[in-house]
Amino acid sequence: ATFKMAELPVEQYNREESDTVPIDTSESEYRGTWYWTKRFGSNTLAVIDYVGGKLAYFFGITSPDWQYAVDMHEDMKREEEREKKEDEEAVEEIKSRIAQRMQAAEEGKEN
């Protein structure tokens, strides 16, 4: 079914009587301003953070002030573990020598 323009109903549309909703431009401008303010602030903060990180890396101030204490503590723990391992090995060596002497003494008694 094809229609010709003459066959379609034509409604008269009066612009003055239309039910358009007036737009409060003051509120929409405020929202637009707030949006751009947040976006500008967020982008500015991101740029400042990036540049600050690069400057800190360049000047070598990226490690914390107390890093020497952390390193010293880790070194002390490693040293304590090494000493403990050496002590355990010494104890095992002494036990093995005692066992050997006891075995030799028992063999000497048997003969």
NUZA-572553 format. One record per atom (N, C-alpha, C, CB): x, y, z; residue in one letter; residue number from 0; chain; atom name. Coordinates in nm, 4 decimals. Glycine has a CB too. Example, Ala and Ser with C-alpha at 12.3 -4.5 7.8 and 13.67 -1.06 7.14 Angstrom:
<rs>
          u          v          w   residuo   num   cadena   atomo
     1.3190    -0.5690     0.7800         A     0        A       N
     1.2300    -0.4500     0.7800         A     0        A      CA
     1.3200    -0.3300     0.7800         A     0        A       C
     1.1308    -0.4473     0.9046         A     0        A      CB
     1.2850    -0.2250     0.7080         S     1        A       N
     1.3670    -0.1060     0.7140         S     1        A      CA
     1.2900     0.0030     0.7870         S     1        A       C
     1.4084    -0.0598     0.5725         S     1        A      CB
</rs>
This chain:
<rs>
          u          v          w   residuo   num   cadena   atomo
     0.0841    -0.1170     0.0000         A     0        A       N
     0.0000     0.0000     0.0000         A     0        A      CA
     0.0880     0.1225     0.0000         A     0        A       C
    -0.0953     0.0003     0.1200         A     0        A      CB
     0.0756     0.1961    -0.1038         T     1        A       N
     0.1518     0.3198    -0.1153         T     1        A      CA
     0.0593     0.4361    -0.0883         T     1        A       C
     0.2178     0.3330    -0.2547         T     1        A      CB
     0.1133     0.5337    -0.0245         F     2        A       N
     0.0350     0.6514     0.0092         F     2        A      CA
     0.0905     0.7711    -0.0653         F     2        A       C
     0.0350     0.6766     0.1614         F     2        A      CB
     0.0035     0.8546    -0.1002         K     3        A       N
     0.0446     0.9803    -0.1608         K     3        A      CA
     0.0326     1.0859    -0.0533         K     3        A       C
    -0.0417     1.0161    -0.2874         K     3        A      CB
     0.1047     1.1920    -0.0680         M     4        A       N
     0.1048     1.2972     0.0327         M     4        A      CA
    -0.0356     1.3509     0.0584         M     4        A       C
     0.1966     1.4104    -0.0100         M     4        A      CB
    -0.1173     1.3535    -0.0413         A     5        A       N
    -0.2527     1.4070    -0.0250         A     5        A      CA
    -0.3373     1.3152     0.0611         A     5        A       C
    -0.3194     1.4271    -0.1611         A     5        A      CB
    -0.3074     1.1881     0.0640         E     6        A       N
    -0.3869     1.0933     0.1397         E     6        A      CA
    -0.3496     1.0894     0.2880         E     6        A       C
    -0.3721     0.9563     0.0801         E     6        A      CB
    -0.2285     1.1327     0.3250         L     7        A       N
    -0.1861     1.1293     0.4638         L     7        A      CA
    -0.2547     1.2398     0.5421         L     7        A       C
    -0.0340     1.1426     0.4744         L     7        A      CB
    -0.2957     1.2100     0.6630         P     8        A       N
    -0.3592     1.3152     0.7425         P     8        A      CA
    -0.2560     1.4214     0.7810         P     8        A       C
    -0.4254     1.2556     0.8695         P     8        A      CB
    -0.2925     1.5424     0.7680         V     9        A       N
    -0.2032     1.6526     0.8002         V     9        A      CA
    -0.2587     1.7198     0.9240         V     9        A       C
    -0.1893     1.7536     0.6809         V     9        A      CB
    -0.1774     1.7255     1.0258         E    10        A       N
    -0.2203     1.7913     1.1494         E    10        A      CA
    -0.1667     1.9326     1.1480         E    10        A       C
    -0.1715     1.7141     1.2762         E    10        A      CB
    -0.2469     2.0192     1.1892         Q    11        A       N
    -0.2020     2.1570     1.2026         Q    11        A      CA
    -0.1309     2.1690     1.3357         Q    11        A       C
    -0.3209     2.2581     1.1923         Q    11        A      CB
    -0.0124     2.2201     1.3341         Y    12        A       N
     0.0674     2.2283     1.4558         Y    12        A      CA
     0.0943     2.3744     1.4840         Y    12        A       C
     0.2004     2.1479     1.4431         Y    12        A      CB
     0.0363     2.4215     1.5905         N    13        A       N
     0.0555     2.5603     1.6275         N    13        A      CA
     0.1731     2.5671     1.7234         N    13        A       C
    -0.0732     2.6209     1.6910         N    13        A      CB
     0.2694     2.6444     1.6901         R    14        A       N
     0.3895     2.6520     1.7704         R    14        A      CA
     0.3618     2.7116     1.9083         R    14        A       C
     0.4946     2.7336     1.6986         R    14        A      CB
     0.2716     2.8010     1.9170         E    15        A       N
     0.2408     2.8645     2.0448         E    15        A      CA
     0.1676     2.7692     2.1383         E    15        A       C
     0.1573     2.9897     2.0227         E    15        A      CB
     0.0927     2.6780     2.0857         E    16        A       N
     0.0151     2.5870     2.1680         E    16        A      CA
     0.0881     2.4552     2.1944         E    16        A       C
    -0.1177     2.5596     2.1020         E    16        A      CB
     0.2091     2.4414     2.1465         S    17        A       N
     0.2807     2.3156     2.1665         S    17        A      CA
     0.3141     2.2972     2.3139         S    17        A       C
     0.4093     2.3116     2.0814         S    17        A      CB
     0.3236     2.1755     2.3537         D    18        A       N
     0.3523     2.1462     2.4931         D    18        A      CA
     0.5022     2.1240     2.5126         D    18        A       C
     0.2729     2.0231     2.5399         D    18        A      CB
     0.5801     2.2228     2.4825         T    19        A       N
     0.7239     2.2157     2.5053         T    19        A      CA
     0.7520     2.2570     2.6484         T    19        A       C
     0.8019     2.3056     2.4052         T    19        A      CB
     0.8513     2.1949     2.7041         V    20        A       N
     0.8893     2.2239     2.8415         V    20        A      CA
     1.0014     2.3269     2.8381         V    20        A       C
     0.9332     2.0943     2.9175         V    20        A      CB
     0.9832     2.4353     2.9080         P    21        A       N
     1.0904     2.5343     2.9086         P    21        A      CA
     1.2121     2.4793     2.9830         P    21        A       C
     1.0424     2.6664     2.9732         P    21        A      CB
     1.3285     2.5055     2.9332         I    22        A       N
     1.4521     2.4568     2.9931         I    22        A      CA
     1.5111     2.5659     3.0793         I    22        A       C
     1.5530     2.4115     2.8852         I    22        A      CB
     1.5402     2.5274     3.2007         D    23        A       N
     1.6042     2.6217     3.2931         D    23        A      CA
     1.7531     2.6223     3.2612         D    23        A       C
     1.5779     2.5828     3.4443         D    23        A      CB
     1.7977     2.7216     3.1907         T    24        A       N
     1.9375     2.7248     3.1471         T    24        A      CA
     2.0337     2.7516     3.2614         T    24        A       C
     1.9560     2.8295     3.0406         T    24        A      CB
     1.9874     2.8150     3.3661         S    25        A       N
     2.0797     2.8447     3.4759         S    25        A      CA
     2.1280     2.7160     3.5419         S    25        A       C
     2.0123     2.9356     3.5802         S    25        A      CB
     2.0374     2.6166     3.5603         E    26        A       N
     2.0769     2.4897     3.6219         E    26        A      CA
     2.1648     2.4078     3.5284         E    26        A       C
     1.9532     2.4088     3.6611         E    26        A      CB
     2.1306     2.4044     3.4003         S    27        A       N
     2.2116     2.3260     3.3074         S    27        A      CA
     2.3497     2.3887     3.2899         S    27        A       C
     2.1411     2.3141     3.1715         S    27        A      CB
     2.3563     2.5204     3.2923         E    28        A       N
     2.4868     2.5854     3.2843         E    28        A      CA
     2.5696     2.5530     3.4091         E    28        A       C
     2.4704     2.7384     3.2684         E    28        A      CB
     2.5026     2.5483     3.5252         Y    29        A       N
     2.5736     2.5162     3.6490         Y    29        A      CA
     2.6291     2.3744     3.6413         Y    29        A       C
     2.4801     2.5314     3.7718         Y    29        A      CB
     2.5476     2.2803     3.5928         R    30        A       N
     2.5939     2.1426     3.5812         R    30        A      CA
     2.7082     2.1329     3.4811         R    30        A       C
     2.4788     2.0503     3.5397         R    30        A      CB
     2.6983     2.2036     3.3710         G    31        A       N
     2.8053     2.2045     3.2725         G    31        A      CA
     2.9325     2.2649     3.3295         G    31        A       C
     2.7624     2.2808     3.1487         G    31        A      CB
     2.9165     2.3719     3.4051         T    32        A       N
     3.0318     2.4368     3.4677         T    32        A      CA
     3.0945     2.3437     3.5696         T    32        A       C
     2.9908     2.5695     3.5345         T    32        A      CB
     3.0113     2.2779     3.6482         W    33        A       N
     3.0633     2.1853     3.7496         W    33        A      CA
     3.1360     2.0684     3.6833         W    33        A       C
     2.9487     2.1328     3.8393         W    33        A      CB
     3.0805     2.0171     3.5743         Y    34        A       N
     3.1435     1.9074     3.5011         Y    34        A      CA
     3.2815     1.9489     3.4523         Y    34        A       C
     3.0558     1.8636     3.3824         Y    34        A      CB
     3.2910     2.0644     3.3891         W    35        A       N
     3.4196     2.1092     3.3346         W    35        A      CA
     3.5169     2.1448     3.4459         W    35        A       C
     3.3997     2.2296     3.2421         W    35        A      CB
     3.4647     2.1954     3.5574         T    36        A       N
     3.5535     2.2259     3.6702         T    36        A      CA
     3.6143     2.0970     3.7256         T    36        A       C
     3.4765     2.3016     3.7819         T    36        A      CB
     3.5308     1.9944     3.7450         K    37        A       N
     3.5823     1.8660     3.7937         K    37        A      CA
     3.6799     1.8049     3.6944         K    37        A       C
     3.4671     1.7686     3.8205         K    37        A      CB
     3.6481     1.8107     3.5669         R    38        A       N
     3.7356     1.7524     3.4661         R    38        A      CA
     3.8695     1.8254     3.4607         R    38        A       C
     3.6683     1.7557     3.3290         R    38        A      CB
     3.8643     1.9585     3.4632         F    39        A       N
     3.9880     2.0361     3.4612         F    39        A      CA
     4.0707     2.0070     3.5858         F    39        A       C
     3.9576     2.1868     3.4511         F    39        A      CB
     4.0063     2.0030     3.7025         G    40        A       N
     4.0779     1.9747     3.8268         G    40        A      CA
     4.1394     1.8366     3.8274         G    40        A       C
     3.9854     1.9891     3.9447         G    40        A      CB
     4.0652     1.7381     3.7794         S    41        A       N
     4.1145     1.6010     3.7757         S    41        A      CA
     4.2336     1.5888     3.6806         S    41        A       C
     4.0025     1.5049     3.7333         S    41        A      CB
     4.2223     1.6479     3.5642         N    42        A       N
     4.3325     1.6422     3.4674         N    42        A      CA
     4.4544     1.7174     3.5181         N    42        A       C
     4.2884     1.6997     3.3325         N    42        A      CB
     4.4320     1.8311     3.5822         T    43        A       N
     4.5435     1.9080     3.6368         T    43        A      CA
     4.6150     1.8276     3.7435         T    43        A       C
     4.4948     2.0418     3.6945         T    43        A      CB
     4.5398     1.7631     3.8310         L    44        A       N
     4.6001     1.6802     3.9352         L    44        A      CA
     4.6799     1.5648     3.8747         L    44        A       C
     4.4918     1.6258     4.0291         L    44        A      CB
     4.6272     1.5029     3.7702         A    45        A       N
     4.6982     1.3922     3.7054         A    45        A      CA
     4.8302     1.4396     3.6449         A    45        A       C
     4.6101     1.3287     3.5964         A    45        A      CB
     4.8291     1.5555     3.5828         V    46        A       N
     4.9519     1.6091     3.5225         V    46        A      CA
     5.0531     1.6427     3.6312         V    46        A       C
     4.9212     1.7347     3.4370         V    46        A      CB
     5.0081     1.7060     3.7376         I    47        A       N
     5.0984     1.7428     3.8470         I    47        A      CA
     5.1581     1.6178     3.9105         I    47        A       C
     5.0241     1.8267     3.9534         I    47        A      CB
     5.0763     1.5148     3.9305         D    48        A       N
     5.1255     1.3901     3.9885         D    48        A      CA
     5.2301     1.3257     3.8981         D    48        A       C
     5.0094     1.2928     4.0126         D    48        A      CB
     5.2050     1.3240     3.7688         Y    49        A       N
     5.2983     1.2651     3.6735         Y    49        A      CA
     5.4307     1.3414     3.6730         Y    49        A       C
     5.2371     1.2636     3.5327         Y    49        A      CB
     5.4231     1.4733     3.6625         V    50        A       N
     5.5446     1.5546     3.6589         V    50        A      CA
     5.6203     1.5421     3.7907         V    50        A       C
     5.5105     1.7025     3.6303         V    50        A      CB
     5.5485     1.5410     3.9028         G    51        A       N
     5.6128     1.5255     4.0326         G    51        A      CA
     5.6855     1.3929     4.0445         G    51        A       C
     5.5109     1.5379     4.1429         G    51        A      CB
     5.6256     1.2865     3.9938         G    52        A       N
     5.6905     1.1560     3.9965         G    52        A      CA
     5.8178     1.1539     3.9135         G    52        A       C
     5.5954     1.0496     3.9468         G    52        A      CB
     5.8122     1.2161     3.7970         K    53        A       N
     5.9308     1.2215     3.7112         K    53        A      CA
     6.0415     1.3044     3.7767         K    53        A       C
     5.8948     1.2804     3.5732         K    53        A      CB
     6.0052     1.4168     3.8383         L    54        A       N
     6.1057     1.4993     3.9062         L    54        A      CA
     6.1665     1.4257     4.0249         L    54        A       C
     6.0436     1.6314     3.9528         L    54        A      CB
     6.0840     1.3558     4.1003         A    55        A       N
     6.1350     1.2800     4.2146         A    55        A      CA
     6.2327     1.1727     4.1676         A    55        A       C
     6.0188     1.2160     4.2936         A    55        A      CB
     6.1995     1.1040     4.0594         Y    56        A       N
     6.2896     1.0023     4.0057         Y    56        A      CA
     6.4202     1.0664     3.9585         Y    56        A       C
     6.2221     0.9260     3.8897         Y    56        A      CB
     6.4091     1.1809     3.8913         F    57        A       N
     6.5275     1.2497     3.8404         F    57        A      CA
     6.6205     1.2901     3.9539         F    57        A       C
     6.4869     1.3729     3.7594         F    57        A      CB
     6.5655     1.3422     4.0626         F    58        A       N
     6.6478     1.3871     4.1741         F    58        A      CA
     6.6829     1.2746     4.2711         F    58        A       C
     6.5770     1.4970     4.2482         F    58        A      CB
     6.6303     1.1545     4.2488         G    59        A       N
     6.6669     1.0394     4.3305         G    59        A      CA
     6.6026     1.0379     4.4677         G    59        A       C
     6.8139     1.0347     4.3461         G    59        A      CB
     6.4856     1.0944     4.4792         I    60        A       N
     6.4200     1.0982     4.6106         I    60        A      CA
     6.2965     1.0086     4.6116         I    60        A       C
     6.3809     1.2431     4.6477         I    60        A      CB
     6.3058     0.8970     4.5401         T    61        A       N
     6.1905     0.8064     4.5344         T    61        A      CA
     6.1909     0.7035     4.6458         T    61        A       C
     6.1869     0.7357     4.4017         T    61        A      CB
     6.3062     0.6811     4.7096         S    62        A       N
     6.3092     0.5838     4.8189         S    62        A      CA
     6.2718     0.6538     4.9492         S    62        A       C
     6.4496     0.5169     4.8306         S    62        A      CB
     6.2086     0.5824     5.0413         P    63        A       N
     6.1677     0.6444     5.1667         P    63        A      CA
     6.2882     0.6830     5.2526         P    63        A       C
     6.0765     0.5501     5.2442         P    63        A      CB
     6.2663     0.7765     5.3424         D    64        A       N
     6.3732     0.8251     5.4296         D    64        A      CA
     6.4283     0.7147     5.5190         D    64        A       C
     6.3227     0.9402     5.5152         D    64        A      CB
     6.3490     0.6171     5.5526         W    65        A       N
     6.3892     0.5126     5.6472         W    65        A      CA
     6.4380     0.3863     5.5767         W    65        A       C
     6.2731     0.4782     5.7390         W    65        A      CB
     6.4668     0.3922     5.4477         Q    66        A       N
     6.5085     0.2735     5.3731         Q    66        A      CA
     6.6361     0.2134     5.4306         Q    66        A       C
     6.5291     0.3081     5.2260         Q    66        A      CB
     6.7265     0.2980     5.4816         Y    67        A       N
     6.8504     0.2459     5.5405         Y    67        A      CA
     6.8195     0.1569     5.6600         Y    67        A       C
     6.9433     0.3614     5.5829         Y    67        A      CB
     6.7169     0.1929     5.7379         A    68        A       N
     6.6805     0.1126     5.8549         A    68        A      CA
     6.6217    -0.0218     5.8115         A    68        A       C
     6.5796     0.1890     5.9439         A    68        A      CB
     6.5397    -0.0199     5.7073         V    69        A       N
     6.4812    -0.1432     5.6554         V    69        A      CA
     6.5915    -0.2353     5.6045         V    69        A       C
     6.3795    -0.1128     5.5427         V    69        A      CB
     6.6868    -0.1784     5.5283         D    70        A       N
     6.7972    -0.2584     5.4758         D    70        A      CA
     6.8820    -0.3165     5.5887         D    70        A       C
     6.8845    -0.1740     5.3829         D    70        A      CB
     6.9090    -0.2356     5.6920         M    71        A       N
     6.9900    -0.2819     5.8041         M    71        A      CA
     6.9194    -0.3962     5.8772         M    71        A       C
     7.0192    -0.1659     5.9012         M    71        A      CB
     6.7877    -0.3835     5.8960         H    72        A       N
     6.7106    -0.4878     5.9627         H    72        A      CA
     6.7160    -0.6186     5.8828         H    72        A       C
     6.5644    -0.4424     5.9818         H    72        A      CB
     6.6997    -0.6083     5.7505         E    73        A       N
     6.7056    -0.7284     5.6670         E    73        A      CA
     6.8440    -0.7919     5.6719         E    73        A       C
     6.6683    -0.6948     5.5223         E    73        A      CB
     6.9485    -0.7091     5.6727         D    74        A       N
     7.0855    -0.7619     5.6837         D    74        A      CA
     7.1055    -0.8340     5.8169         D    74        A       C
     7.1888    -0.6478     5.6694         D    74        A      CB
     7.0524    -0.7761     5.9242         M    75        A       N
     7.0651    -0.8391     6.0568         M    75        A      CA
     6.9930    -0.9734     6.0592         M    75        A       C
     7.0084    -0.7465     6.1672         M    75        A      CB
     6.8746    -0.9796     5.9993         K    76        A       N
     6.8010    -1.1062     5.9956         K    76        A      CA
     6.8782    -1.2116     5.9171         K    76        A       C
     6.6618    -1.0858     5.9337         K    76        A      CB
     6.9354    -1.1726     5.8030         R    77        A       N
     7.0142    -1.2666     5.7241         R    77        A      CA
     7.1357    -1.3157     5.8024         R    77        A       C
     7.0587    -1.2017     5.5928         R    77        A      CB
     7.2017    -1.2246     5.8734         E    78        A       N
     7.3190    -1.2606     5.9531         E    78        A      CA
     7.2804    -1.3574     6.0649         E    78        A       C
     7.3850    -1.1343     6.0122         E    78        A      CB
     7.1670    -1.3306     6.1328         E    79        A       N
     7.1212    -1.4196     6.2397         E    79        A      CA
     7.0897    -1.5588     6.1849         E    79        A       C
     6.9969    -1.3606     6.3093         E    79        A      CB
     7.0245    -1.5640     6.0683         E    80        A       N
     6.9923    -1.6938     6.0081         E    80        A      CA
     7.1200    -1.7686     5.9704         E    80        A       C
     6.9027    -1.6751     5.8837         E    80        A      CB
     7.2191    -1.6969     5.9184         R    81        A       N
     7.3463    -1.7602     5.8819         R    81        A      CA
     7.4162    -1.8155     6.0060         R    81        A       C
     7.4382    -1.6595     5.8092         R    81        A      CB
     7.4178    -1.7348     6.1153         E    82        A       N
     7.4807    -1.7806     6.2396         E    82        A      CA
     7.4070    -1.9012     6.2972         E    82        A       C
     7.4842    -1.6668     6.3429         E    82        A      CB
     7.2743    -1.8980     6.2924         K    83        A       N
     7.1954    -2.0101     6.3436         K    83        A      CA
     7.2256    -2.1371     6.2641         K    83        A       C
     7.0444    -1.9776     6.3377         K    83        A      CB
     7.2369    -2.1236     6.1321         K    84        A       N
     7.2676    -2.2388     6.0482         K    84        A      CA
     7.4083    -2.2923     6.0801         K    84        A       C
     7.2566    -2.2008     5.8985         K    84        A      CB
     7.5047    -2.2019     6.0986         E    85        A       N
     7.6401    -2.2444     6.1343         E    85        A      CA
     7.6417    -2.3152     6.2690         E    85        A       C
     7.7348    -2.1243     6.1371         E    85        A      CB
     7.5651    -2.2623     6.3667         D    86        A       N
     7.5578    -2.3260     6.4987         D    86        A      CA
     7.4987    -2.4660     6.4896         D    86        A       C
     7.4746    -2.2405     6.5947         D    86        A      CB
     7.3907    -2.4800     6.4096         E    87        A       N
     7.3285    -2.6111     6.3925         E    87        A      CA
     7.4251    -2.7091     6.3276         E    87        A       C
     7.2012    -2.5993     6.3086         E    87        A      CB
     7.5011    -2.6614     6.2282         E    88        A       N
     7.5997    -2.7482     6.1630         E    88        A      CA
     7.7097    -2.7883     6.2618         E    88        A       C
     7.6614    -2.6774     6.0399         E    88        A      CB
     7.7522    -2.6940     6.3486         A    89        A       N
     7.8554    -2.7247     6.4487         A    89        A      CA
     7.8046    -2.8278     6.5485         A    89        A       C
     7.8993    -2.5967     6.5228         A    89        A      CB
     7.6798    -2.8137     6.5914         V    90        A       N
     7.6213    -2.9091     6.6853         V    90        A      CA
     7.6157    -3.0475     6.6212         V    90        A       C
     7.4799    -2.8635     6.7292         V    90        A      CB
     7.5739    -3.0538     6.4957         E    91        A       N
     7.5689    -3.1818     6.4260         E    91        A      CA
     7.7083    -3.2428     6.4141         E    91        A       C
     7.5066    -3.1645     6.2871         E    91        A      CB
     7.8093    -3.1595     6.3868         E    92        A       N
     7.9474    -3.2072     6.3773         E    92        A      CA
     7.9942    -3.2639     6.5114         E    92        A       C
     8.0410    -3.0930     6.3320         E    92        A      CB
     7.9624    -3.1937     6.6202         I    93        A       N
     8.0018    -3.2407     6.7540         I    93        A      CA
     7.9322    -3.3723     6.7864         I    93        A       C
     7.9680    -3.1345     6.8617         I    93        A      CB
     7.8017    -3.3812     6.7560         K    94        A       N
     7.7276    -3.5051     6.7808         K    94        A      CA
     7.7881    -3.6205     6.7016         K    94        A       C
     7.5788    -3.4877     6.7442         K    94        A      CB
     7.8253    -3.5939     6.5770         S    95        A       N
     7.8822    -3.7010     6.4958         S    95        A      CA
     8.0175    -3.7449     6.5514         S    95        A       C
     7.8969    -3.6556     6.3498         S    95        A      CB
     8.0990    -3.6509     6.5990         R    96        A       N
     8.2291    -3.6870     6.6579         R    96        A      CA
     8.2104    -3.7682     6.7866         R    96        A       C
     8.3123    -3.5597     6.6873         R    96        A      CB
     8.1139    -3.7260     6.8678         I    97        A       N
     8.0870    -3.7994     6.9921         I    97        A      CA
     8.0429    -3.9411     6.9597         I    97        A       C
     7.9790    -3.7273     7.0770         I    97        A      CB
     7.9550    -3.9550     6.8588         A    98        A       N
     7.9062    -4.0873     6.8195         A    98        A      CA
     8.0218    -4.1729     6.7687         A    98        A       C
     7.7964    -4.0753     6.7111         A    98        A      CB
     8.1116    -4.1122     6.6926         Q    99        A       N
     8.2263    -4.1874     6.6425         Q    99        A      CA
     8.3162    -4.2326     6.7583         Q    99        A       C
     8.3067    -4.1021     6.5422         Q    99        A      CB
     8.3413    -4.1458     6.8563         R   100        A       N
     8.4274    -4.1813     6.9694         R   100        A      CA
     8.3632    -4.2893     7.0550         R   100        A       C
     8.4576    -4.0576     7.0548         R   100        A      CB
     8.2293    -4.2759     7.0719         M   101        A       N
     8.1602    -4.3782     7.1515         M   101        A      CA
     8.1670    -4.5132     7.0804         M   101        A       C
     8.0124    -4.3377     7.1768         M   101        A      CB
     8.1502    -4.5101     6.9494         Q   102        A       N
     8.1568    -4.6348     6.8725         Q   102        A      CA
     8.2983    -4.6934     6.8802         Q   102        A       C
     8.1158    -4.6103     6.7242         Q   102        A      CB
     8.3985    -4.6059     6.8703         A   103        A       N
     8.5370    -4.6539     6.8792         A   103        A      CA
     8.5656    -4.7081     7.0186         A   103        A       C
     8.6362    -4.5408     6.8446         A   103        A      CB
     8.5105    -4.6434     7.1220         A   104        A       N
     8.5314    -4.6908     7.2592         A   104        A      CA
     8.4650    -4.8246     7.2801         A   104        A       C
     8.4781    -4.5898     7.3605         A   104        A      CB
     8.3456    -4.8454     7.2246         E   105        A       N
     8.2749    -4.9720     7.2385         E   105        A      CA
     8.3494    -5.0826     7.1633         E   105        A       C
     8.1300    -4.9592     7.1866         E   105        A      CB
     8.4042    -5.0481     7.0489         E   106        A       N
     8.4817    -5.1475     6.9726         E   106        A      CA
     8.6086    -5.1841     7.0480         E   106        A       C
     8.5170    -5.0937     6.8317         E   106        A      CB
     8.6665    -5.0869     7.1192         G   107        A       N
     8.7862    -5.1129     7.1964         G   107        A      CA
     8.7563    -5.2023     7.3158         G   107        A       C
     8.8482    -4.9825     7.2427         G   107        A      CB
     8.6426    -5.1916     7.3748         K   108        A       N
     8.6041    -5.2747     7.4887         K   108        A      CA
     8.5773    -5.4163     7.4438         K   108        A       C
     8.4811    -5.2174     7.5588         K   108        A      CB
     8.5246    -5.4316     7.3242         E   109        A       N
     8.4904    -5.5647     7.2745         E   109        A      CA
     8.6160    -5.6439     7.2440         E   109        A       C
     8.4025    -5.5551     7.1495         E   109        A      CB
     8.7207    -5.5775     7.2075         N   110        A       N
     8.8427    -5.6496     7.1724         N   110        A      CA
     8.9223    -5.6814     7.2907         N   110        A       C
     8.9250    -5.5731     7.0777         N   110        A      CB
</rs>
